[in-house]
Amino acid sequence: MKLSQNTVAKILLLSLFVQSFVFASSTNCPKNIILIIVDGGGFNHIDAADYYRDGKKKSQSFEKFPVKLAVTTYSAGGSYESKKAAKDFNYVKTGYTDSAAAATTLATGVKTSNGAIGVDPNGNKLENIIEKCEKLGMSTGVVTTVLISDATPAGFAAHQKSRKGFEEIADEMINKSALEVIFGCGNPLFDDNGKKLDTPGKFKYVGSEKIWDSLIKGSADDWTLIQSKQDFINLAQGKTPKRVLGIAEAATTLQENRSGKSIVPFDVPLNRNESNLSEMTKAPLNVLDNNNDGFFIMIEAGAVDWASHENNSPRMIEEMIDFDGAADAVINWVETKSNWQNTLVIITADHQTGYLTGVSNSGKGKMPKMHWNSMNHTNSLVFFFAKGQGSKLFAEKVKGKDPVYGSYIDNTDIAKVIFALLEQKAPVKK
């Protein structure tokens, strides 16, 4: 039987539709990827905040994510042996990574030397997730509670041999990257209490005085500069600019570095003019979700590390609770503005700081008992939670089973899985 041209055309169209449906239903590629990093956070950090906030463990929504693993964090040339960690208490006090190497690995899937930003141990540039996403037409952003040019945001958006080159890192992020959102601290006009300075402070964290002036004047590469708490709140809904640089009215951290000695969390009043991480999460999501090709964002609870270096239990819990709020904001966004079929959410840490042990419950609203065993990083395993499209792939990367923390992957696996998912996206035609 000879088919008419019209019938043949319909059959071809139906065939193409079926092929598209099969591909769409089989791909694991999420439209949006949200990576939350708790700098310096460990399993016991989560427990301490849970006990203080709710009087019980596993009380946060992200702790109920279907994928729960541990992660090794050592930098290039290092290792982690679970049996040694279990037998020798001091084992994890050596061989640890720093935030620069860890962030670079989380962003590129390649181990590097401590202090390196976006380059391998030989100084060669590495492609990061943000650069890959931009090639695919996705929007990208980095958010932190500390300096915008600090190690973790830098590891996702810059390429420098040293994390100490704040000027070069900030210049690269602001003037040479394709980022649509950069949020954090480093404001040269304010101190750590949110008080305006009589004379400007350090400009290096935002690159230079010249760069800052160009941002103020609105002449810096399509960037819209926001600074006040209300600016961040307003940006969480409605129309948004193309690119937003949010520098909170704080010198180094939103809250952790404020004056006063804390005995319990929040006994020293918070800086009232500073946004919290939840507000600084809602705003960029509203900016980035305008892109039909999706987005990638890295959100860092950066000051958990700062408080842990100081063994400052009250401030650490404050920062962990701030992180909890940001995680809730992300989950709420997924469930109201997107869905778990279109979005992948990952929550992890770059390393553990302070070697926190002995955490036990004293009741809701009361400081849990805890003991700090170091004022530095450790080589301990850290937590990993994931939910959404593609999240099951992480379980396929398990390297071993720790007697304390269970199945673990390596931090290189996080970026490798994300890159594998992104490979399923078609590149944007130019």
N, C-alpha and C positions, 0 to 999 in steps of 0.2 A: 504494500500500500504506500503510495506516495504522499508524503506530508506536505501541507502548504507551507509557504515561507513564514506565515504568521504563527503556525503551530510550532515550527522548528524554533522560531525566536522565543516562544513561550517556554519550550522545553529547555533551551539554553539558559534562559533567565532563571528558571526554577533550579537548574543544576548549580548555577552560581550561588543562588541563595542557600541551597543545602550545604555547599562547600563552606560558605561564610559562617553558617550556623555551627557546623562541625568544628571549625577552627576556634570560633568564639567560645564554644562550650568546653573545648579541650585545653585552651591556653590557661596558664596560671598567672598571667601578667596582670597585676592590678593597675588601675588608672592612677591611683595616688599612693604614695609611700610616705609614711610618717615615722621617723626614727627619733626616739627620745633617749638621751644619754644622761645618766646620773653620774656626774664626774665624782669619782672617789667612793661611789656607793657600793655596799656589799649586802649580803643577805641579812646580816644583823642590823644594818642601818634601816632596812625596811621594817624589821621586827620592832625596833625601838620606837619608830614613828607610829606604828600600828598600836602598840601598847599605850603610848601616851594619848593618842587621838581617840582610840576606841576601846581600849582595855582588853584587846584580844588580837591574836595573830590572823593573818590572811584576811584582813577586813577590807582591803581595797579592791576595786573592780578589776584592775589589771592583774591582780594575783589569781584571778579566776580565768585568765586567758587559757585556751586549750593547749598551747605549746609552752612548756616550761622546761628550761634546760639551764645548765651552768656553762660558763665560758672561760677558757684560758686566755690570758692577756699579755703574756711576756712579749718583749720586743725581739728584734733580729738577734739571732745567736743564742736565745734563751730556751728554756724548756719548763715543763711542769710535770712532776711525777707524783701522782696521787698517793701512792704508798708512803713516800717520804714525807709528804705534807701531813698525813695522818699520824705518823710515828714521831716526827720531829717538830715540836712546836715552833722552833725558830726557822724552819726551812723556808717559809714564805717571806721572811724578812729580807731576803736577798733575791736577786735576779728579776726585779720588778721593772715594769715599763714606766715611762712618764706619759703625760697626757698628749704630747705632740706625736710620739710614735704610735700610741694607741689610736688616736684620732685618725692619723694617716692610714693605719691599717683598716679601721672601720670604714673609711671612705674609699679605699682602693683595693683592699684584699691582699695587700703586700706588706710583709713585716719590714720595719725599718729601724734605724738607730734612734735612741733616745735623743730628743731635741729637734729631730728633723720634721719638717712640715711639707707634706705632699711630694717628697722625693724618696728614692730608695737609698740604701746605705752608701752608694757611690755618688749620690747627689743628682741622679737622673730623675727627671720629672715623671710622675705617675698620673695616669688619668683617674680622676675621682668620679664618684657617682653623680655629683652635680654637673660636671662637664658632660658626662654621658647623657644625662636627662635633658640638658639644654640642646644637644644634638638631635634629640628625639622630639623637640618642640615643647617639652614640658617646662613649667615654671618651677623656680627653685628658691629656697630661702634657708637662712640660718638664724637661730634665736638662742640667746644665752642670758643668764642672770649676772654674768661677769663681763669682762672686757670683750668687745666685738673682735679684737685682734688677738685674743688669748688662744691657747693651743688648740682647743677643741673646735671652735668655729674655723680657725685657720686651717686645720687639717682637712677640712671639707671644701675649702675655697681658695687656697693659696699654695704656692710652691717656693719654699725658702729653705736654705740649709740649716737655719737656726730659728727656733721659736722666739728668740729674744729680739728679732728684727721687727718690732711692732710697727714702725713707720712703713717699712716695705710691705708687710703683710696687709696693713690697713689700706695702703695705696692700691695693692693688687685686688683686694676685695671690692673696693669702691669704684676704682677707675678701669680695671682690666677684666673683671669677671662679668658674667651675664646674669648674676643673681638679681632677683626681683625684690627680695626682702633681706635686710640685715637688721636685727634688733639686738640691743645689748647696752652695756655701759661703756665708760671711757669719756664722759662729757667733761671737756676742759673748763667749763664754767661753774661747776658745782663740786662740793666736797662729798664725803661718804655719808653725811647726814642729810643730804639733799639741800644744803644751804648754798646759796649763790656766793661765789667768791668775789672779793673786792678786785682782785686781778686774776686773769685766767691762769689755770694750772697747766698740766701737761697736755700738749696737743698730739703727742706721738701715738696715742692709742687710736686716734682717728686719722692718722697719717701725718698731718702737718697743719700748721696754722693756715697755710694757703688752701689746703683741701677743705678745712673747716669753713673758711670764709666763702668758698665756692658753694658749699652746701647751704650756708645761711642765705646767700644771695640767690639760690635756686638755679645756679648755672652748672651744676655738677652732673653731667651725663644722665639727664632725665630723673634724677633722684628727687623725691619729696622728703624733706627732713621733718621728723616729728620729735618732740622732746617731753612734753608734759604727760602726766598720768591721764588726763582727760583726752589728749590726742590718741593715746593707745585705746582707750575705751571707745571713743567715737569710731575708730577704724574697724571695730569688730562687726559692724553692720553697715549696710548701704553701699553706695558706690565707692570705689577705691582708686587711688592713683596707679600708674603703671609700675613704678618702682618706689619702694618706701624704705628709707633709712631711719630707724628709730633709735635714737641715743637718749636713754633715760637720764633724768636729772641727777646723776650720781657719778662719782669719780671712778670707782672700781667695781662695786657690787650694789645690787638693789637694796639689800638689807644687812647682810652678814657682817659687813665692815663698819656698821654704825657704832657710835660711841656707847659706852655703858657696859657694865659687867652683868651678864645674865646668870641667874641662879636656876630659873626655870624658863621654858620657852615663853616668849612674848611678854615677859615682865618688864623689859625695856621697850617703851613704845616704838612701833615701827615708823620708818620715815613715811609721812603721810602723802608726800608728793610723788612717791614711786609706785609704779605698777607692780603687780605680782606676776608670777610666771603664767598663771591662768589667763590673765588679760593680755599678756604678751604672746599668748598662743592663739587666742581667738582672733586677734587682729590679722596676723599673717595668713591664717586659714581663709579668712574672708578676702584677702588680697589674691592669694594664689588660686583659689577655686574658680576664678573666672576663665581659666584656660581649659578648653574642651579636651586638650591632649593630656591633662592631668598635671600633677606636681609632685615634687619631692621636697621635704623639709626636715632639717635636723634641729631638734629642740634640746637645749642643754640646761640641766639644773646644775650650774657650774659651781656654786658656792658650797655645795655639800662637801666638796674637796677642801675648800678653804677652812671650813669649820672643823673638819676632821684632822687636818694638819695641826690645828691648835688644840685638838682633843677637847673641843668646846661642845659638850653634849647638848645644852639647850639650843645653841644656834644651829647645830647639826639637825636637830629635830625640827626646828623652824623651817630649815631649807628642804627637808624631806617632805614636810607637810605642804610646802609650796609646790614641790614636784607632784605630790598626790593630786593637787588641784588642777595642775596642767594636764595630767594623765586623764582625769575625769573630763576636762574640757575637750580633749581629743576624742575620747569615747563618745561623748555627747554629740560632737560634730559628725562623727561617722554615722551615728544612729538617727540623726535628724536631717543632715544635709547630704549625706552620701549613703553608703551601705557597706557591709563587710565583704560583698562580692567585688566591689570596685576599689577597696582600700586595704592596704596592709599596714598594720601598726606594730612596731617593734620597740620594746623597752629593754634597755640594758645599761651597763656601766663600762667605762673605759678601763678602770682598775679599781681596786679597793684601797682606801686610805685610812690609816690609824689603827689597823689590826684590832677592830672592835670585837670583844668577846663577852661572854657572861651576861648577855642581855636577858633580863627576866622581868616579868610583869609586876608592877606595883599598883595597877588599877588605872582606870581612865582618868586623864587629867593630872596624873602624878608621874614624876620622873621615874622611868624604869631603871633598875639596877644595871650597870654596865661597866666594862673595864676596857680602857685603851691600852694597847701594848706597844704602840709605836707612834711616832709623829710623822711618819713617812708613808709612802705607798707600800703595798705588799704584792706578792705574786699569787695571792689567793684567787680562787675561782670567784667569778661574779655572776649575778643573775641574768636571766634572759627570758623574756615573755614575748609571745607573738600571737596575733590573731588577724584573720582576714585572708584575702586571696593570696595564695602562695605560701602561707605560713607553715604548711605541713612539710615543705621542702627542707626546712632547717633540721628536722628530725632525721633526715637522711644523711646528715653530715656528722653524726655523733662519732667522736674519736675514742671514747672510753667511758668508764663508769667510776666515779669517785665514791669512796666509802662513806663520805659525809654528805656530799651535795648531789650525788646521782650522775646521770648521763650528762656529758659535756661536749661542746663543740669548741672550735678555736675561733678567735676573733676575726681571723681572715675569712672564715666561712660566711660571716654576715654579709660582707660586701660581695663575696662570690655568688651567693644566692640572689642578691639584688641585681647584680649584673646579668645573671642568667635569665632572670625574669624580664629585664629590660631588653634583652636580645630578641624577645618575642614581639617587641613593638617595631612597627615599620618606621624607618627614619623619615624625617620631614623633607619633602621635596622643596628645593630652593630654586 
